[in-house]
Amino acid sequence: MILLIQGAVGLTHELTGWLRGWGAVQHLPFADGYELYLSIALVVLAFAVFAAAESRKSG
């Protein structure tokens, strides 16, 4: 859930400028210039983790 929230906050900040300082991606010094891509990756990773957890629970 934290991955999804951080990704959504990062995307919101990059696309609209809102929520400045809320996301972890904006505070990473090595991510300078790649915040949008990292935020997208966090959202995709969150959905992958959700899918893996769901398939493990049902099987």
Z-matrix of the N, CA and C atoms (Angstrom, degrees):
N
C 1 1.447
C 2 1.529 1 110.41
N 3 1.336 2 116.55 1 -36.08
C 4 1.462 3 120.48 2 -179.72
C 5 1.530 4 110.59 3 -65.25
N 6 1.336 5 116.70 4 -38.27
C 7 1.466 6 119.93 5 177.89
C 8 1.521 7 110.73 6 -60.47
N 9 1.306 8 116.42 7 -44.17
C 10 1.462 9 120.93 8 -179.07
C 11 1.530 10 110.93 9 -65.16
N 12 1.303 11 116.91 10 -44.05
C 13 1.475 12 120.49 11 -179.85
C 14 1.519 13 110.66 12 -63.94
N 15 1.339 14 117.26 13 -46.45
C 16 1.461 15 120.12 14 -179.55
C 17 1.524 16 111.34 15 -64.14
N 18 1.321 17 117.05 16 -38.89
C 19 1.461 18 120.33 17 177.10
C 20 1.516 19 112.02 18 -65.00
N 21 1.328 20 116.33 19 -43.17
C 22 1.467 21 120.14 20 179.43
C 23 1.526 22 111.38 21 -66.06
N 24 1.324 23 116.90 22 -40.58
C 25 1.467 24 120.20 23 177.94
C 26 1.524 25 110.15 24 -64.58
N 27 1.330 26 116.90 25 -42.04
C 28 1.456 27 120.62 26 178.44
C 29 1.511 28 112.27 27 -63.25
N 30 1.325 29 117.19 28 -42.69
C 31 1.462 30 120.65 29 177.64
C 32 1.523 31 111.36 30 -64.90
N 33 1.323 32 116.25 31 -42.62
C 34 1.463 33 119.80 32 178.59
C 35 1.522 34 110.76 33 -60.84
N 36 1.316 35 116.45 34 -43.30
C 37 1.466 36 119.92 35 179.85
C 38 1.529 37 111.56 36 -65.76
N 39 1.311 38 117.44 37 -43.51
C 40 1.463 39 120.45 38 -177.50
C 41 1.526 40 112.20 39 -68.95
N 42 1.318 41 117.45 40 -35.57
C 43 1.459 42 120.53 41 -175.66
C 44 1.526 43 113.60 42 -87.76
N 45 1.335 44 117.22 43 -30.50
C 46 1.461 45 119.29 44 -175.66
C 47 1.522 46 114.10 45 -120.03
N 48 1.333 47 117.30 46 -21.05
C 49 1.456 48 120.20 47 -177.14
C 50 1.522 49 113.33 48 88.76
N 51 1.324 50 117.67 49 -1.18
C 52 1.454 51 121.52 50 178.77
C 53 1.523 52 110.05 51 -80.61
N 54 1.305 53 117.08 52 168.52
C 55 1.467 54 125.17 53 174.44
C 56 1.528 55 112.34 54 59.90
N 57 1.302 56 116.49 55 39.84
C 58 1.462 57 121.08 56 179.39
C 59 1.529 58 109.63 57 -63.52
N 60 1.314 59 116.38 58 128.66
C 61 1.455 60 121.77 59 177.65
C 62 1.516 61 115.28 60 86.68
N 63 1.318 62 118.57 61 -0.68
C 64 1.462 63 120.80 62 -178.08
C 65 1.516 64 112.16 63 -87.44
N 66 1.307 65 117.39 64 -32.09
C 67 1.458 66 120.36 65 -174.67
C 68 1.516 67 112.80 66 -89.17
N 69 1.317 68 115.12 67 150.31
C 70 1.467 69 120.62 68 179.47
C 71 1.520 70 111.42 69 -74.67
N 72 1.319 71 117.34 70 -28.37
C 73 1.463 72 120.63 71 -176.58
C 74 1.533 73 110.95 72 -64.62
N 75 1.299 74 118.09 73 -35.68
C 76 1.458 75 121.21 74 -179.14
C 77 1.526 76 112.48 75 -68.64
N 78 1.314 77 117.72 76 -18.01
C 79 1.458 78 121.69 77 -177.45
C 80 1.520 79 113.34 78 -96.74
N 81 1.327 80 117.37 79 -1.75
C 82 1.463 81 120.64 80 -179.72
C 83 1.529 82 109.15 81 -87.05
N 84 1.330 83 118.10 82 119.75
C 85 1.462 84 119.61 83 -176.04
C 86 1.530 85 113.60 84 -67.15
N 87 1.322 86 118.10 85 -30.78
C 88 1.462 87 119.96 86 -179.19
C 89 1.528 88 112.70 87 -78.94
N 90 1.324 89 117.75 88 -9.36
C 91 1.456 90 121.97 89 -177.86
C 92 1.526 91 112.54 90 -93.64
N 93 1.306 92 117.03 91 8.36
C 94 1.465 93 120.87 92 -176.75
C 95 1.522 94 110.56 93 -60.19
N 96 1.310 95 116.41 94 116.81
C 97 1.453 96 122.56 95 -179.29
C 98 1.517 97 113.71 96 96.61
N 99 1.311 98 117.45 97 -11.99
C 100 1.463 99 121.93 98 -178.32
C 101 1.522 100 112.41 99 -117.34
N 102 1.310 101 117.98 100 18.84
C 103 1.457 102 121.14 101 -175.01
C 104 1.524 103 112.55 102 -61.87
N 105 1.322 104 117.13 103 -39.82
C 106 1.460 105 120.38 104 -179.56
C 107 1.525 106 110.68 105 -63.36
N 108 1.319 107 116.65 106 -46.10
C 109 1.459 108 120.63 107 -179.37
C 110 1.526 109 111.96 108 -65.39
N 111 1.315 110 117.01 109 -39.66
C 112 1.466 111 120.11 110 177.76
C 113 1.522 112 111.70 111 -66.93
N 114 1.323 113 117.21 112 -36.62
C 115 1.462 114 120.20 113 178.22
C 116 1.525 115 110.73 114 -66.34
N 117 1.317 116 116.79 115 -41.39
C 118 1.468 117 120.22 116 176.55
C 119 1.522 118 109.92 117 -63.14
N 120 1.323 119 116.98 118 -42.25
C 121 1.463 120 121.10 119 179.27
C 122 1.525 121 111.20 120 -62.66
N 123 1.331 122 117.98 121 -37.80
C 124 1.461 123 120.80 122 178.38
C 125 1.526 124 111.30 123 -64.48
N 126 1.322 125 117.23 124 -41.44
C 127 1.461 126 120.39 125 179.39
C 128 1.525 127 110.24 126 -65.62
N 129 1.333 128 116.84 127 -44.48
C 130 1.467 129 120.22 128 178.91
C 131 1.525 130 110.78 129 -63.74
N 132 1.325 131 116.68 130 -42.26
C 133 1.461 132 120.52 131 178.14
C 134 1.528 133 111.56 132 -62.89
N 135 1.320 134 116.98 133 -38.84
C 136 1.465 135 120.47 134 178.25
C 137 1.526 136 110.94 135 -61.80
N 138 1.331 137 117.00 136 -44.34
C 139 1.465 138 119.42 137 178.69
C 140 1.520 139 111.36 138 -67.01
N 141 1.324 140 118.06 139 -34.20
C 142 1.466 141 120.90 140 176.68
C 143 1.524 142 110.86 141 -65.82
N 144 1.325 143 116.84 142 -40.62
C 145 1.462 144 120.50 143 178.23
C 146 1.523 145 110.27 144 -66.83
N 147 1.339 146 117.44 145 -40.85
C 148 1.465 147 120.31 146 176.91
C 149 1.529 148 110.78 147 -60.92
N 150 1.326 149 116.68 148 -43.90
C 151 1.468 150 120.62 149 -179.20
C 152 1.527 151 110.98 150 -65.71
N 153 1.324 152 116.83 151 -41.11
C 154 1.469 153 120.41 152 178.73
C 155 1.520 154 111.00 153 -64.89
N 156 1.310 155 116.86 154 -41.00
C 157 1.460 156 120.15 155 179.33
C 158 1.529 157 110.64 156 -66.45
N 159 1.306 158 116.71 157 -38.94
C 160 1.463 159 120.20 158 179.95
C 161 1.525 160 110.92 159 -67.72
N 162 1.327 161 117.73 160 -41.76
C 163 1.469 162 119.79 161 -179.43
C 164 1.529 163 110.70 162 -69.75
N 165 1.291 164 116.90 163 -32.77
C 166 1.470 165 119.72 164 178.70
C 167 1.529 166 110.57 165 -70.79
N 168 1.335 167 116.17 166 -36.44
C 169 1.463 168 120.56 167 -179.49
C 170 1.533 169 110.77 168 -69.90
N 171 1.313 170 118.16 169 -39.45
C 172 1.451 171 120.83 170 -176.47
C 173 1.525 172 112.64 171 -81.62
N 174 1.334 173 117.42 172 -19.00
C 175 1.470 174 118.70 173 -176.56
C 176 1.427 175 112.35 174 -108.51
